[in-house]
């Protein structure tokens, strides 16, 4: 099998912010909506798929056994669960707004976006979701009980297949989950149709309390506050006989992208509620727009895209692939100094991570295993922590019972040198000093890909695509 280079955005789970369907991989993560207008924040804004959390909500997650739930919160959740479980159907609108603040060479900058979704639900398996973003991108998801169709407006492509047996299974589809994830609201939407609303909503929650009553969007609500393993959140639920969600706000911590600190704020409001409406069959039908192209897999079609002459387009290489890796000189958690120039002729793996990043935490045991297995083969591995204090990192590793060589990028300079726009990011540098592959994110296939690529490099192979002589090392014309 020929080793394949790792392209930017190719992994399932990564810690990024924003939301649309255009370039999603696995859990549907997009990065293109505003990149032309503002390169630094454009890459951040458009993938609220994670939004401080991990992948979209699973169908039957388990609540952490140590979660502390106040009596008031339990009463509120049980009431909401009983209400929605008794409904055959409902309709509503979700409006998610995201504001991204940071700075570039021009100084402080702010970028705002809005995504509106109309949601129609009828059990057991009829669903309609229409999504429109302020960038002009739109998606339609239509399941009439027999067929599930997903249409992406920008490409005017759609896929259609047999309908899953339950709505929760429909929402578990990566394309559907990504469409619903703007504003990190996927967990709320899924909880409303799940068999066990509290368990679904409580995934990753450590503490849940009710913090008083207040008027939101003209309705009296109770404010539910969750402390989680990643980003905290607040959910306002209407009082009275219909405990409907009114507003959801994830408290996303400050993020680090491209050597910059980025602040992201998002909120989702729920309105235009209709409870137990009388639906017509046409409400869930999908009629392809004029000129729409049916494809076997929308994800594959969007990743490939049209190339020159109508042929397949090679995905864009990560900016570092094919170029010399900048020297790394950092102090390790144990106080020793790491200098990558001393590893000349050896394969070097740098894994950029942080304790607050869920995909990073999931991937670290795998990285520790790979680092240990390949150390005896001469591969040099370092887990590069991004801008955290040594005491925080040390405590995390002790609690997680992880043993791996960590170096501290306290200023973020090394991360900026390696174009780290989202974490985890794993960089493989060949013995010739060239960056051979970059993995952005983590999923169930990452370990196998890394091992395959490391084995290839140790056999003397190159992961950088072979190109004509009139092209540069990354496939760009000279």
N, C-alpha and C positions, 0 to 999 in steps of 0.2 A: 504494500500500500504506500503510495507517495505521500509524504507528510505535507499537510496543508498549512500555509501561513495563517496566523490568527489575525482577523481583521477587527477594526474598532467596532464595538457594539455587538459582537457576535455571541456574547454569553447571556445566560438567562437572567441572572440577578445582579444588579449593581445599585449603588446608592446614588441616585440622581433625582432631579426635580422636574416637573412639567407634565404635559399630557396630550398626545394625539396618536393616531394609528400609523402614521406614515412609514416609519422605519423600525418597527418593533421586532425584537427577536425573543422568542420564547415567552417571556411575560410581557411582551409588547412594549418596548421602550423606544420613544422617539426623540430625536435631537435636532430636527431641521427647521422648526417653525419660524424662528426669528434669527437664525444664525447669520443671514445676510445682513440684517440691520445692525446687529450687535454681537460680534463673534464671542466675546467672553460670556455674556449672560444668555445668549441665544442657545448655547449648548446646554445650559442649565435649565432654562425655563420649561422646555417642552417635554419633560418626562416625569410627571407626577406619579408614574407607575409605582415608585418606591416612596417618595415623599417622606422620608424619615422612617419608613417602615420597610419591611422586606417585600416579598412577592405578593401579588394579589391574594385575597383571602381564599383559603381552601374550602372544600365543600363541607367537611366534617372535622374542623380543628378541635383541639383539646385545650381547655383553659388550664393555665398553670395551677397546680394544686396549692401553691402557696399564696395565691391571690387573696388579698384582703378586701372583702366586699362589705360595705356598711349595710345595716338593716334597711335603711331608706333606699339605697341603691338596688337591693335585692327586690324590694316591693315594686319599685318602678320598672325594673327589667321584667319581672314576672308578669306584671300587668300588660306591658307592651308585647311580650311574647304571646300571651293568651289572646290578645286582640288580633294580632296578625295571623296567628295560626288558624283562627276561626274564619278568616276571610278566604273566599274563593278567588277574588280578584281585586285589583285597585289600579289607579292611574295617578301619576304625579309628574311634576317637573323638577329637575335638579339644575341649579345654576352655580357653577364653580368659578371662583375668581382667584387668580394667582398674581402676586406682586413680588418681583425679584429685584433686590437692591444690591448694588455692589459698586465697583469703580473700575475704570480702565484708564487709558492714557489721557482721556478728556476730563477725568474727574468723576465725581459721584454720578451714578446712572440708575434709573429705575425702568423696569419693563413690566407691563401689565398684560394679562390675557384673561379671556372669559370663555368658558365652555358651557353650553346649554344642552341638557338631555331631557327628552320626553320618554317616560317609561310607562308601558302598559303591561300588566301582569294578569294572567288567568291560569290557575292551576288546572291540570298538573303540569302542562308544558307549552303554554302559549305565551309568547313574549315579543314585545316590540320596543326597540330602543332607537331613537334617532338622535344623533349627536352633531352639534355644529359649534365650531370654535371661532373665536374672533379673528383667527388667521384665514378663515374661509374654508377650512377643512371640515369635512363631514363624513359621518359613518352611519349606516343603517344596519340594524340587526333585526331580523324578522323570523320568528318561528311560529308557524301556524298549527303546530301539533303533529304535522307530518314531515315537514321539511324545515331546515334551518339555513337561512341565507344571510351572508354578511357582505355588504357592499361598501367599498371605499371610494369616496367621491373624487378625490384628487386624481387617482389613476383610472377611475371609471371601470374598475374590475370588481368581480364578485365571485364568491364560491357558494355552492349550495350542496347540502347533503341531508341525510336522514336526521330527523329531530331526535335529540336525547329524550329520555323518558321523564325527566324532571327539570324544573327551572334551575335548581341549584347546579345541575350538571351543565346546563347551557352557560351559566355565568362562569363556570370553572374553565370554559374554553379560553385559551390565552388571548385570542383576539377580542372576545367579549369582555374579559376581565380588564384588559388594557383600555378598552373604550370607556368602561365605567370608572376607571381609576383616577381620573382628574380630580384633584383635591383630596386624594386618599380616601374617597368616599366609597370605594368598592366594598369595604368591609361592612358598611352600614346597609348598602343596597342588598348585599347577599344575605345579611342577617334578617332582613324583612321577609325573605321568602324561604329561609332555612327551616328545617324541622325543629331545630333547637336554637332559637334566637340568642339566648344568653351565652351559650357556649361559643357560638360563632363570633359574637361581638367581643367576647372577652379574650380572644386569642392574644397572647403576649402581655395581657394586663396584669400588673402586680398589685394595684390598689384601685378601688372604684368607690367614689363617694358622690353624694348629692350636695351641691353647694348652693342651696337656696332656690328661690323662685323669682323670676323676672320676666318682663314683657319683651319678646323678640318677634320682629316682623308682625307686630300687632296682636300677638297671641301670648297668653300667659303660659310660661314654660318652667319646667324644672331643669336645672343645669347639672348634667351628669359629667363628672370629671374623672378621667382615667390616667393613671401613671403606668407607663408601659416599659418594656425592655428597650425601646428605641425612642420614638417620639410620642409624647403625651397627646391626648386629645380631649375635646369637650363636645358634648352632644346635648342640644336643647330639645326636650320632649314636651309636647303640649299637655297641659293638664286637662282633666275632664274625662268623658266617656271614650274619646278617641285619642289615645296616646301616640300621636303622629310625630315623627321627627320634623323639626322646624329648621335647625341649623347645625352644622358640623364644622368644627375647626381643629385641624391637627396643629400641634405646637411643635413645628419643625425646628430643631436646633440650627445654629449657624453652620453653614456648610463650607467646605474648602474645595475650590475648583481652580485649576490652572494657576496655582500660587496665590489665589485671592480668597478672601473670606466673603461668602455670599449669604445674604439673608433672604429667606423665602417665606412669605406669608400667604396662606390660602384659606378659603372658607367656602362652604357649600350651603345653599339654602334649598329647602324643599317646600314647594307650594303647588297650587292648582290640583290639590288632592281630590280624587273621586273614589269613594269607598263602595265596593260591590256594584260597580257600574254594569250596565247591560251592553256587552260587546257584540259587534257583528263580526262575521268571519273575515270580512274585508279589512278589519282593523289590524289583523296580524299578517296579511298577505304581502308579498314582495313582487313588485313589477319592475323588472330591470329597466333603467333609464335608456334612452335612445343611445345606441352605440356602445353600450356596456359589454365588456368581454368577460365571459365565464372562464374561470381557471380552476384547476384541480386544487391548488393551495394558494390562498391569498398571501400568506406569509412568504412563501417561496417566490411568488410573482413580484411582490413589493421589494424583496431583497435583490432579485435579479435586475428588474427594471430594463428599459431599452438601452442598448448600447449603440455605438456608431454603426450605421448601416442596418439597424434593426436587430442586431445580434445581442446576445446576453452581455450585460455590463459586469465587469469585474468589480466587486465591492472595493471601496476606497481603503487603501492601506492606512494603518495608524501612522501618524506623522513621523514616528521614530523608526519605523521598520526600514532596514536597508542602510541606515546611517550609523556612524560611530556613536556608541553610548557615552554620554558625558561622564567624566570621572566622578566617582562617589567617595567622599571622605566624611564619614560620620562616626560618632561615638556610640558604642554599643551599650546596651542596658547594663552590661557587666563592667562598664568602664573602659573597655579596650577600644582602640581605634580601628575602624575598618577603612581600608584604602583599596578601591577596586583596581587601581593600576598595579597593585602587587599580585593580582590574579591573572596577569597577562598570559594568554594561551589556554586559559581554562574557560569552561562554560559557567556563566554567572546568572543566577536567578534573583531578581528583586521583586518582592511582593509588597506593594504599597497598601496600607491598611490603617484602621483606627478602631478603638474599642467601642465607639458608639455606632458603628456600621454593622447592621445585622448580617448582610452577606459576607462581610469580612470575618465576622465571628464564626459563621458556619464553615467558611473555607479554611480557617487557620489549622484545624486538626489535619486536614488533607495536606496543607503546605508543610506542616511539621513532619508528616510521614514521608513526603517526597524528598524534603531536604535531608532527612536521615538516610533514606534508601540510596540516594545518589551521591552522598558525601564520600562514600568509599570508592566511587567511580571518578572522583575528582571534580565534581560539580560544586561550585561555591554558592550557597544560598543565604540570603539575608531578608528578614521581614522588616520592611522599612515603615516604622510608625510615623504617621503624619501629624505633626504639630500638637502632640500631647506630652504632658509632663511624665517623667520617668516613673514617679511614684504611682501614677494612675495606671500606666502600662504594667508595672510590676505587680500591682494588686490584681489586675485583671488576669494576668497569666497564672498567678498563684491560685485564684479561685477557679479558673478554667482547667487547672492542672495541665498546662501546656508547656512544653520544653522545646524552644526553638531559638535560634540566634536572632536577636532583635537589635536594630540600630535606630537611633532617634533623629528624625528630620525635623528638628525643633523650629526652624525658621520657615520651612516649606520650600527652600531653594532647590533641593534635589527633586522634589515632586514637580516643581515648575520646569526644571531642566528636562524631565522625562514626560512632559505634557500630560500630567495626571489631571484629567478633567472629571473623573469619577472613580470611586474605589469600591471593591478591591481592583487593583490593576497589577497584573503580573507581567514582568518584562524578562524575556530570555535574551541574553547576550552571548554570542558565539565566541569561540576562542580567538577569532580574528578581530574581536572588538565591535562587530556590527550587531545592531539590534535585530534579532532574527524573528521574534514574534512578540506580540502584545495581546494579553487576554484582559479584557475589561469586563468585570463582573464574575459571578460564580454560579455554576449549576452542576447538575449531576454528571455532566460529561467532561468537566474541566480537568479532573485528575487524569482521565485516560488521554486527553489531548496533550497535556503537559508531558506525560511519560512517553508518549509516541514521539513528540518533538525532541525531547532530551535524548532519547535513544538514537534518533536520526542524527543529531548533532555529534554525539559521541562516536558515531560511525563515519564521521567526516562529511556528512551531507549538509546542504544549505537549505534553510526554510524560505529564503527570499526567492520569489519567483524568477526564473530565468527569462530574460527579455532580450529583444534585438539590441545590437551594438549601438544604435542611435538613440537608445533610451538610457535614462539615468538609473540609479540603483533601485528606485521605487516605482519604476514604470512610467516616469514622466519624461516627455521628449527633452533632449538636451538643447 
